[in-house]
Amino acid sequence: MRPVLVVGDVMVDVVARMSGPLAAGSDTPASIVTRPGGAGANVAAWLAEAGVDVTLAARVGADVAAARAAKGLRHHGVRLQLTEDPERPTGTCVVLVAPDGERSMLPDPGANAALAPGDLPSRCFRRGAHLHVAGYTLLRAGSVDAGRVALARARAAGMTVSIDPSSAALLAQHGADRFLRLVGHPDLLLPNADEARALTGKGDPRAAARALSLHAREVVVTRGAEGALWSDGRVTLEAPAVVAGAVADTTGAGDAFTAGFLAAWLDGAPAGAALERGHELAVRALA
């Protein structure tokens, strides 16, 4: 299987599982845990679990949170290119998990917002390898240059490229046309349904996928409990979600799906089989 360079974020997730609906202006009892997270780190960890030779390039603080995240990523088998920021802390995200497992996020990117072109490992840009970029890198003013350089180096080296748009809210602020021009024409674009709508204005994920196929060779749209679909603009395939039983929370499930799909796709699997592999890893994350 081809090696993968992931350019993305490392975060500390403070996950609050609420006992009921959020009582605005008052108290909502919750169970709170702290754990490593970040779209880039999550995808890299799941890729390593899937047997992929993966390197993560990111920027972290010189703090305990970064050390813990690095230890966990190495345990999964991820090769690390982490640059310590002398001023900014490791990013933190407060995740509010509703009783049905749905989550809302309050991110502070910290050092992630200062990822620089010099933080990228030159050794990873080579023919036959693959670049995956978490959209947060491209949607933040402080890190967008690193994202641009990574994309340019990958294409110059003859690498394949995948992009996860990451955030419907940030896409709406950034502008869909601007984002699509920035990413060029990647081999694989992996939005969720909300991100696909933000990029196309189309509420039907199938129509959105077909529209996005003008901007990417292949498009995968994840739809949560409704499954996922793949399109190259001519053919559209759908795969229902796998029944997962009880859902602990949905945090990171999309990243696990991305890693599962990408691992199979890089290994030459057809789209239908890659969708199934994505669902298999997503189920593990949900539990």
C-alpha positions in Angstrom: 0.0 0.0 0.0 1.3 3.5 -0.9 2.6 5.7 1.9 0.4 8.7 3.0 1.3 12.1 4.3 -1.4 13.7 6.3 -1.3 17.5 6.8 -3.7 18.5 9.5 -4.4 19.4 13.1 -3.6 17.9 16.5 -6.1 18.8 19.2 -7.0 18.0 22.8 -10.7 17.1 22.8 -12.6 18.0 26.0 -15.7 15.8 25.5 -18.8 16.6 27.6 -21.6 14.0 27.3 -24.7 15.9 28.4 -27.4 14.1 30.4 -30.1 16.0 28.5 -30.7 19.1 26.3 -28.4 22.0 27.0 -29.9 24.3 29.6 -28.8 27.7 28.3 -27.8 30.0 31.0 -28.0 27.3 33.7 -26.6 23.8 34.5 -26.6 20.6 32.4 -25.1 17.6 34.2 -22.5 15.9 32.1 -19.8 13.3 32.0 -16.5 14.9 30.9 -13.4 13.3 29.6 -10.2 14.7 27.9 -8.5 12.8 25.1 -6.4 13.5 22.0 -8.2 14.5 18.8 -8.0 16.7 15.7 -9.1 15.8 12.2 -5.5 15.3 10.9 -4.4 13.2 13.9 -7.6 11.1 13.9 -7.3 10.2 10.2 -3.6 9.4 10.6 -4.3 7.2 13.6 -7.0 5.3 11.8 -4.9 4.9 8.7 -2.2 3.4 10.8 -4.7 1.0 12.3 -5.7 0.0 8.8 -2.1 -0.9 8.0 -1.0 2.2 6.1 2.5 3.7 6.3 1.4 7.2 7.4 3.2 10.4 8.5 1.4 13.3 10.2 2.7 16.8 9.7 1.3 19.2 12.2 2.2 22.0 14.7 1.7 21.7 18.4 2.5 23.5 21.6 5.5 22.8 23.8 3.2 21.3 26.5 2.0 18.2 28.1 -1.0 17.9 25.8 1.4 17.6 22.8 3.5 15.0 24.5 0.4 12.9 25.3 -0.9 13.2 21.8 2.5 12.2 20.3 2.7 9.2 22.6 -0.7 8.0 21.5 -0.1 8.5 17.8 3.2 6.6 18.0 1.4 3.8 19.8 -0.9 3.5 16.8 2.1 3.4 14.5 2.0 7.0 13.0 5.3 8.6 12.0 5.4 12.1 13.3 6.6 15.4 11.9 5.4 17.7 14.8 6.8 21.2 15.1 6.7 22.8 18.5 5.4 26.4 18.5 7.2 28.5 21.1 4.2 30.8 21.8 0.9 28.9 21.1 -0.5 25.9 23.0 -1.7 22.7 21.5 -5.2 23.2 20.1 -8.2 22.5 22.2 -11.7 21.6 21.2 -14.7 21.5 23.6 -17.1 18.9 22.2 -20.7 18.9 23.5 -22.3 15.5 23.0 -26.1 15.3 23.1 -27.9 12.3 24.5 -28.5 11.0 20.9 -24.7 11.1 20.2 -24.7 14.2 18.0 -22.0 16.7 18.8 -21.3 20.4 18.6 -17.7 21.7 18.7 -16.0 24.8 20.1 -12.5 24.7 18.7 -9.5 26.9 19.6 -6.9 25.9 17.0 -3.9 27.1 19.0 -0.6 26.1 17.3 -2.5 24.5 14.4 -3.3 28.0 13.1 0.5 28.7 12.6 1.4 25.6 10.6 4.1 26.8 8.1 5.5 25.5 4.9 8.8 24.8 6.7 6.9 22.3 8.9 6.3 20.0 6.0 8.6 17.0 5.7 10.3 17.1 2.3 11.1 13.3 2.3 7.4 12.5 2.1 6.8 14.3 -1.2 7.7 11.6 -3.7 6.1 9.8 -6.7 3.8 6.9 -5.6 2.9 8.5 -2.3 -0.4 10.2 -1.4 -1.2 13.5 0.3 -4.3 13.9 2.5 -5.1 17.5 3.7 -7.6 18.3 6.5 -9.6 21.3 5.4 -9.0 23.2 8.6 -5.4 23.8 7.4 -6.8 25.5 4.2 -9.6 27.4 6.0 -7.4 29.2 8.5 -5.4 32.3 7.4 -2.3 31.3 9.5 -1.9 27.8 8.0 -3.3 28.2 4.5 0.2 28.8 3.0 1.3 25.4 4.3 -1.7 23.8 2.7 -1.0 25.5 -0.6 2.6 24.5 -0.6 1.7 20.9 0.4 -0.7 20.6 -2.6 1.8 22.2 -5.0 4.7 19.9 -3.9 2.5 16.8 -4.1 1.3 17.6 -7.6 4.9 18.4 -8.7 6.0 15.0 -7.3 3.2 13.1 -9.1 1.4 12.2 -5.9 -2.4 11.6 -5.6 -4.3 14.0 -3.4 -7.4 13.9 -1.1 -9.1 16.7 0.7 -11.5 16.6 3.6 -13.3 20.0 3.7 -13.7 19.7 7.5 -16.2 22.3 8.5 -19.5 23.6 6.9 -19.4 26.7 9.1 -15.9 27.7 8.1 -16.7 26.9 4.5 -19.6 29.3 4.6 -17.3 32.0 6.0 -14.5 31.3 3.6 -16.7 31.0 0.5 -17.2 27.8 -1.6 -15.8 29.2 -4.9 -12.7 30.4 -3.1 -12.1 27.0 -1.4 -12.7 25.0 -4.6 -10.2 27.2 -6.5 -7.7 26.7 -3.6 -7.9 22.9 -3.7 -7.6 22.7 -7.5 -8.8 19.4 -8.8 -8.0 16.7 -6.2 -8.2 13.0 -6.9 -10.6 12.6 -4.0 -12.9 15.1 -2.1 -14.6 13.8 1.1 -17.2 16.2 2.5 -20.0 15.3 4.8 -23.5 16.2 3.7 -23.5 19.6 5.4 -20.1 20.5 3.8 -21.3 19.3 0.4 -24.3 21.6 0.7 -22.0 24.5 1.8 -19.9 23.9 -1.3 -22.7 23.5 -3.9 -25.9 25.0 -2.4 -27.6 21.6 -3.1 -29.5 19.9 -0.3 -29.6 16.5 -2.1 -26.3 14.8 -1.4 -26.5 13.0 -4.7 -26.9 16.2 -6.6 -24.1 17.8 -4.5 -21.8 14.9 -5.3 -22.4 15.2 -9.0 -21.8 18.9 -8.9 -18.6 18.5 -7.0 -17.3 15.9 -9.5 -16.6 18.9 -11.7 -14.0 19.9 -9.1 -12.5 16.5 -8.2 -11.9 13.2 -9.9 -14.0 11.3 -7.3 -16.3 12.5 -4.5 -17.4 10.7 -1.4 -20.2 12.3 0.7 -20.9 10.9 4.2 -24.4 11.1 5.5 -24.1 9.9 9.1 -26.8 7.3 9.9 -27.9 7.4 6.3 -24.6 6.0 5.0 -22.4 7.4 2.3 -22.2 7.7 -1.4 -19.5 7.9 -4.1 -19.6 9.6 -7.5 -17.3 10.3 -10.4 -20.0 12.4 -12.1 -21.1 9.6 -14.4 -21.8 6.8 -11.9 -23.1 7.2 -8.3 -22.9 4.4 -5.7 -24.6 4.4 -2.3 -23.8 2.3 0.7 -26.0 2.2 3.8 -24.5 2.8 7.2 -23.7 -0.4 9.2 -25.8 -1.0 12.2 -23.5 -0.1 15.1 -25.7 -0.7 18.2 -25.3 1.8 21.0 -23.5 5.0 20.0 -21.0 6.3 22.5 -20.7 9.6 20.5 -20.1 10.5 16.9 -16.9 12.4 17.5 -14.2 11.2 15.1 -16.5 8.8 13.2 -16.2 10.8 10.0 -12.4 10.8 10.3 -12.4 7.0 10.8 -14.6 6.6 7.7 -12.2 8.7 5.7 -9.3 6.6 6.8 -11.1 3.3 6.0 -12.2 4.5 2.6 -8.8 6.0 1.8 -6.9 2.9 2.9 -9.0 0.7 0.6 -9.0 3.2 -2.3 -5.2 3.4 -2.1 -5.0 -0.4 -2.2 -7.0 -0.4 -5.5 -10.3 -1.5 -4.1 -13.5 -0.5 -6.1 -15.6 2.3 -4.8 -18.3 0.0 -3.3 -15.7 -2.0 -1.3 -14.0 1.2 -0.2 -17.3 2.6 1.1 -17.8 -0.6 3.1 -14.3 -0.4 4.6 -15.0 3.2 5.6 -18.2 2.1 7.4 -16.3 -0.6 9.2 -13.9 1.8 10.8 -16.7 4.4 11.5 -18.5 1.7 13.5 -15.5 1.2 15.7 -15.2 4.9 16.3 -18.9 5.2 17.2 -18.6 2.5 19.8 
